[in-house]
Structure formats: structure tokens, C-alpha cells
Amino acid sequence: MDSNTNSNIKSVLTFGAGFVGGWAARSLADSPENVGVKLLEIAIRAKERVGQWAAAEGERLEDMLAEARSKAEVGTSGPNGATNGAVHEARTTNEEA
């Protein structure tokens, strides 16, 4: 065989290998619609996780505020356990808002 024939055979084999490889890759890959659905699924799960995290942090903040209020009450108590009326009134007004 001459070098021209070898070159043609290599070209045909290269084309065939590329065609088969591309066909296999295309058949294994998800369609664009499936990729879109998968991305939306990931976004929905992320949104749920962020919502759960925010709810947990909100509860933690409420617990911290309740603890701070209870300590502030103890700190503003008089010698007989009576609270300062102005502080109590201001706190009650803020809690109602």
C-alpha cells in the first residue's frame, strides 16, 4: 500500500471512531430538558435547606432574647424583688408592638 491509501484508511478510521464516540456520548448524556429539571430540583432542595436553617436560627434568636429579658428582669429588681416600674412599663410596651 502506498502512503496515500494509508492516509485514506486512517482518515476513515478516525472519522468512524469520532462518529461512534460522539454517538455514544450523545446517548449517555441527559437531554437539555432533563438537565433543566435537575437544576430546578437542586434549587428547590437548596431553598428548603435555607428555610430550615433560617427557622432554626430564628428559634435560637428567640431563645437568646428570652434569656436576656429574664436576666434583665433579675438585674432591675429592687432589694425586695420589686421591679422598677418605668423599666417594666417600657418593656411591656415594646413586647406589645
KEKE-3310 file (N, C-alpha, C; in steps of 0.2 Angstrom, whole numbers, plus 5000, padded with zeros to 4 digits):
npx = (5004:5002:5007:4997:4985:4986:4984:4971:4964:4967:4960:4947:4945:4948:4937:4927:4929:4927:4914:4907:4911:4905:4892:4890:4893:4882:4871:4873:4872:4862:4846:4843:4831:4830:4842:4838:4827:4834:4842:4832:4827:4838:4839:4826:4828:4839:4833:4824:4832:4839:4828:4824:4836:4835:4823:4828:4838:4830:4823:4833:4837:4826:4826:4838:4834:4824:4831:4839:4830:4825:4836:4838:4827:4830:4841:4836:4828:4822:4828:4818:4814:4805:4801:4808:4796:4796:4805:4799:4787:4791:4796:4785:4777:4785:4785:4772:4771)
npy = (4994:5011:5027:5036:5028:5023:5035:5038:5027:5029:5041:5037:5028:5036:5046:5037:5032:5044:5047:5036:5038:5050:5048:5038:5046:5056:5048:5044:5056:5067:5074:5091:5096:5087:5091:5104:5101:5094:5104:5113:5105:5104:5118:5119:5110:5117:5129:5124:5119:5131:5138:5130:5131:5145:5145:5138:5146:5157:5153:5150:5163:5169:5162:5166:5180:5179:5173:5184:5194:5189:5189:5202:5207:5201:5208:5221:5221:5227:5228:5220:5212:5219:5226:5240:5252:5260:5253:5241:5245:5250:5239:5231:5239:5238:5224:5222:5228)
npz = (5000:4996:5003:5002:5002:5014:5022:5018:5024:5037:5039:5037:5047:5058:5057:5058:5072:5079:5075:5081:5094:5097:5095:5105:5117:5116:5117:5130:5138:5147:5141:5136:5143:5154:5160:5164:5172:5183:5188:5193:5203:5211:5215:5222:5233:5239:5243:5252:5262:5266:5271:5282:5289:5292:5300:5311:5316:5319:5329:5339:5341:5346:5358:5364:5366:5375:5386:5389:5392:5404:5412:5412:5419:5432:5435:5436:5447:5463:5480:5487:5477:5469:5454:5444:5440:5428:5419:5418:5413:5400:5394:5393:5384:5373:5370:5366:5354)
capx = (5000:5006:5006:4990:4980:4986:4981:4964:4962:4967:4955:4941:4945:4947:4930:4922:4930:4924:4907:4905:4912:4900:4885:4889:4892:4876:4866:4874:4871:4855:4843:4843:4825:4832:4846:4834:4823:4838:4844:4827:4827:4843:4837:4821:4831:4843:4828:4821:4838:4839:4822:4825:4841:4833:4819:4831:4841:4825:4821:4839:4837:4820:4828:4843:4831:4820:4836:4842:4825:4824:4842:4837:4822:4833:4846:4832:4824:4824:4830:4813:4811:4800:4804:4807:4790:4797:4808:4794:4782:4794:4797:4778:4775:4789:4783:4766:4772)
capy = (5000:5017:5031:5039:5024:5023:5041:5037:5022:5032:5046:5034:5025:5042:5048:5031:5032:5050:5046:5031:5041:5056:5045:5036:5052:5059:5044:5044:5062:5069:5079:5098:5096:5083:5095:5109:5098:5093:5111:5116:5101:5106:5124:5118:5107:5122:5133:5121:5119:5138:5139:5126:5134:5151:5144:5136:5152:5162:5150:5152:5170:5170:5159:5171:5186:5177:5173:5191:5198:5186:5191:5210:5207:5200:5214:5228:5220:5230:5223:5216:5208:5223:5229:5247:5252:5263:5248:5236:5248:5251:5233:5229:5242:5235:5217:5223:5230)
capz = (5000:4996:5009:5000:5004:5022:5024:5017:5029:5044:5039:5038:5054:5063:5056:5061:5079:5081:5075:5086:5101:5098:5096:5112:5122:5115:5120:5138:5141:5148:5136:5139:5147:5160:5164:5167:5178:5188:5191:5197:5208:5216:5218:5227:5239:5242:5246:5258:5267:5268:5275:5288:5293:5295:5305:5317:5318:5322:5336:5343:5342:5351:5365:5367:5368:5381:5391:5390:5395:5410:5416:5413:5425:5438:5436:5438:5453:5469:5486:5489:5472:5466:5448:5443:5436:5422:5415:5417:5408:5394:5391:5391:5378:5367:5369:5363:5347)
cpx = (5004:5004:4999:4985:4980:4983:4974:4961:4962:4962:4948:4940:4944:4940:4926:4923:4926:4916:4904:4905:4907:4893:4884:4889:4885:4871:4867:4872:4863:4852:4843:4837:4827:4837:4843:4830:4828:4841:4839:4826:4832:4842:4831:4824:4835:4838:4825:4826:4839:4834:4822:4831:4839:4828:4822:4835:4836:4823:4827:4839:4832:4822:4833:4839:4827:4825:4838:4836:4824:4830:4841:4832:4825:4838:4842:4828:4827:4826:4825:4810:4806:4804:4803:4801:4791:4800:4803:4788:4784:4794:4790:4776:4779:4787:4776:4766:4774)
cpy = (5006:5022:5035:5035:5023:5029:5041:5033:5025:5038:5043:5031:5031:5045:5043:5031:5038:5050:5042:5034:5046:5053:5042:5041:5055:5054:5043:5050:5063:5074:5086:5099:5093:5087:5101:5107:5097:5099:5114:5112:5103:5113:5123:5115:5113:5127:5131:5121:5126:5140:5136:5129:5141:5150:5142:5142:5157:5159:5151:5159:5172:5167:5164:5177:5185:5176:5180:5195:5195:5188:5199:5211:5206:5206:5220:5227:5224:5225:5218:5212:5213:5226:5236:5248:5255:5257:5243:5239:5248:5244:5230:5232:5239:5228:5217:5224:5225)
cpz = (5000:5002:5008:5003:5011:5025:5024:5023:5036:5044:5040:5045:5059:5063:5060:5069:5082:5081:5080:5093:5102:5099:5103:5117:5121:5118:5128:5141:5142:5142:5140:5144:5154:5164:5167:5173:5184:5191:5195:5203:5214:5219:5223:5233:5243:5246:5252:5264:5270:5273:5282:5292:5296:5300:5312:5320:5322:5329:5341:5345:5347:5358:5368:5370:5375:5387:5393:5394:5403:5415:5417:5419:5431:5440:5438:5444:5459:5474:5488:5483:5467:5460:5447:5438:5429:5417:5413:5412:5401:5390:5389:5385:5372:5365:5365:5356:5342)
residu = (MET:ASP:SER:ASN:THR:ASN:SER:ASN:ILE:LYS:SER:VAL:LEU:THR:PHE:GLY:ALA:GLY:PHE:VAL:GLY:GLY:TRP:ALA:ALA:ARG:SER:LEU:ALA:ASP:SER:PRO:GLU:ASN:VAL:GLY:VAL:LYS:LEU:LEU:GLU:ILE:ALA:ILE:ARG:ALA:LYS:GLU:ARG:VAL:GLY:GLN:TRP:ALA:ALA:ALA:GLU:GLY:GLU:ARG:LEU:GLU:ASP:MET:LEU:ALA:GLU:ALA:ARG:SER:LYS:ALA:GLU:VAL:GLY:THR:SER:GLY:PRO:ASN:GLY:ALA:THR:ASN:GLY:ALA:VAL:HIS:GLU:ALA:ARG:THR:THR:ASN:GLU:GLU:ALA)
# end
